[in-house]
Amino acid sequence: MHAKGTIAVDDIPRDVRELMAACSARVREEFRDGAMRRETATAADDAAHASLSRALESFEANHALVNVYDDGCGILPHEDGPLYAPVVCVVSCGASRSMRFEPKRRRESMTMTRMGDDGRDLQAFDALSSFEVCLPARSLLVFYGAAYTDYLHGIDDETSAEDARRDATSASRGPRVSLTLRRVLNMKRGFEFLTRKRQT
């Protein structure tokens, strides 16, 4: 992995390749059916909207990252960055967890106001706020657009007493395996000595 691109290594197992193809097809299908297109249509920047629409319409994952998390362990909030297309597929196996999305920066000054029919302010609210998404076993989460560019995502360590009480009767006990499928934008074919499979 490098900021200028990634060297392609043709060593992804067949089962993972099939999963990548199925998830990619699902993203394209949802975009064609209009579910994702309606969401991207609200983008304020026409150029960004067009770019995101192209990324969804032609999405084909070419990169798979497998992470294994011990019972109760998470991952710090992070961003995937500009090396990838702004579309992420997360396949969850094993124990369920909740992924937290939080704004990259505090925007207390950026508030929006809902107006009543009479022109009076009804409610002021933060334009960007944190939220969580449940990731049950055998689920697929696809996030893109603002969720990719404006938010950090992570999974909290479950170490508090409240977490322990909640987990005692739920499917979130035990290890979790996640497959994160993305599209690297600048994939380069590596030299043969870097990418050839080792003889055993």
C-alpha positions in Angstrom: 0.0 0.0 0.0 1.3 3.5 -0.9 -0.2 6.9 -1.4 0.5 6.7 -5.1 -1.0 3.3 -5.6 -1.0 -0.3 -4.7 0.9 -3.2 -6.2 -1.5 -5.9 -7.3 -0.8 -9.4 -5.9 -2.9 -12.1 -7.4 -3.3 -14.2 -4.3 -7.0 -13.6 -3.2 -8.6 -17.0 -2.5 -11.4 -18.1 -4.8 -14.1 -17.9 -2.1 -13.1 -14.3 -1.3 -13.1 -13.4 -5.0 -16.6 -14.8 -5.3 -17.7 -12.8 -2.3 -16.1 -9.6 -3.7 -18.0 -10.2 -7.0 -21.3 -10.8 -5.3 -21.0 -7.7 -3.1 -19.9 -5.5 -6.0 -22.9 -6.7 -8.0 -25.2 -5.9 -5.1 -23.9 -2.3 -5.0 -24.4 -1.8 -8.7 -27.8 -3.4 -8.6 -28.9 -1.1 -5.7 -27.7 1.9 -7.6 -29.5 0.8 -10.8 -32.7 0.3 -8.7 -32.5 3.9 -7.5 -32.0 3.4 -3.8 -28.5 4.8 -3.8 -29.1 7.2 -6.6 -31.8 9.0 -4.5 -29.4 9.4 -1.6 -26.6 10.8 -3.8 -29.0 13.2 -5.5 -29.1 15.3 -2.3 -25.4 16.2 -2.7 -24.8 19.9 -2.8 -21.7 19.7 -5.1 -22.7 18.5 -8.6 -19.1 17.4 -9.5 -18.9 15.3 -6.3 -22.3 13.9 -6.9 -21.4 12.9 -10.5 -18.1 11.3 -9.3 -19.9 9.3 -6.5 -22.6 8.2 -9.0 -19.9 6.9 -11.3 -18.1 5.1 -8.4 -21.4 3.3 -7.4 -22.6 2.5 -10.9 -19.3 0.8 -11.9 -18.2 -0.5 -8.5 -16.0 -3.6 -8.7 -14.0 -4.4 -5.5 -10.4 -5.3 -6.2 -9.0 -5.2 -2.6 -10.0 -7.4 0.4 -8.9 -6.8 4.0 -9.6 -9.5 6.6 -9.6 -8.4 10.3 -10.0 -10.8 13.3 -11.2 -9.2 16.5 -11.0 -11.0 19.9 -14.1 -11.0 22.1 -14.9 -7.5 23.1 -12.1 -5.9 21.1 -12.8 -3.1 18.6 -10.9 -0.7 16.4 -10.2 3.0 16.9 -12.1 5.5 14.7 -10.3 6.0 11.4 -10.8 6.9 7.7 -9.9 4.8 4.7 -8.7 7.8 2.7 -8.3 8.8 -1.0 -6.5 5.7 -2.1 -9.9 4.0 -2.5 -13.1 4.7 -4.3 -15.5 6.2 -1.7 -17.5 3.0 -1.4 -16.9 0.3 1.3 -18.5 -3.1 1.7 -18.1 -4.7 5.2 -19.1 -8.4 5.6 -19.3 -9.5 9.2 -18.9 -13.0 10.5 -19.0 -14.4 14.0 -20.1 -12.1 16.9 -22.2 -9.0 16.2 -20.9 -5.5 16.9 -21.9 -1.9 16.4 -19.9 0.4 14.1 -19.8 4.0 15.3 -19.6 6.8 12.8 -18.5 10.2 14.1 -17.8 13.5 12.3 -14.2 14.1 11.5 -14.3 17.5 13.2 -16.6 19.2 15.6 -19.1 21.5 13.8 -20.8 23.3 16.6 -20.9 26.4 14.4 -22.5 24.5 11.6 -26.1 24.2 12.7 -29.2 23.9 10.5 -32.6 25.2 11.5 -35.9 23.6 10.7 -38.5 26.3 9.8 -42.2 26.0 10.7 -45.0 26.9 8.3 -45.2 30.3 9.9 -41.5 31.0 9.4 -40.5 30.5 13.0 -37.6 28.3 14.0 -38.8 24.9 15.3 -35.5 23.2 16.1 -31.8 23.8 15.7 -29.7 20.7 15.3 -26.1 19.8 14.6 -25.5 19.3 10.8 -23.3 16.2 11.5 -23.8 14.0 14.5 -22.5 10.6 15.6 -24.5 7.4 14.9 -24.2 3.7 15.2 -25.0 0.8 12.8 -25.5 -2.8 14.1 -23.4 -5.4 12.3 -24.9 -8.8 12.9 -23.3 -12.0 11.8 -23.5 -12.7 8.1 -24.5 -9.1 7.3 -23.3 -6.7 4.6 -22.9 -3.0 5.3 -22.3 -0.7 2.4 -21.3 2.9 3.1 -20.3 5.6 0.7 -20.4 9.4 0.0 -20.6 11.6 3.1 -20.3 8.5 5.4 -17.0 7.9 3.8 -15.6 11.4 3.4 -17.0 13.3 6.4 -17.0 10.6 9.1 -14.5 8.4 10.9 -15.7 4.9 11.6 -14.7 2.4 14.3 -15.9 -0.2 16.8 -15.7 0.5 20.5 -14.0 -2.0 22.9 -16.7 -3.5 25.0 -15.2 -3.4 28.4 -17.7 -1.4 30.5 -20.2 -3.0 32.9 -23.1 -1.8 30.8 -21.5 -3.5 27.7 -21.1 -6.7 29.7 -24.7 -6.7 30.9 -25.9 -6.1 27.3 -23.7 -8.8 25.9 -24.6 -11.4 28.4 -27.8 -12.2 26.5 -26.9 -11.2 23.0 -25.0 -12.6 20.0 -22.2 -10.1 20.5 -20.1 -12.4 22.6 -17.1 -14.1 21.0 -14.6 -13.2 18.2 -15.6 -11.3 15.1 -14.2 -11.6 11.6 -14.8 -8.8 9.1 -14.0 -8.7 5.4 -13.6 -5.1 4.1 -14.0 -4.9 0.4 -12.9 -1.8 -1.5 -11.8 -0.6 -4.9 -8.2 0.7 -5.1 -8.1 3.5 -7.6 -4.5 3.2 -8.7 -3.7 -0.5 -8.9 -0.4 -1.3 -10.5 0.8 -4.7 -11.7 3.8 -5.7 -9.7 7.1 -7.1 -10.9 6.9 -10.9 -11.3 9.4 -11.6 -8.5 7.1 -9.6 -6.1 3.8 -11.2 -7.1 4.6 -14.8 -8.1 3.5 -17.5 -5.8 6.1 -19.3 -3.8 7.0 -22.8 -4.7 6.4 -25.3 -1.9 
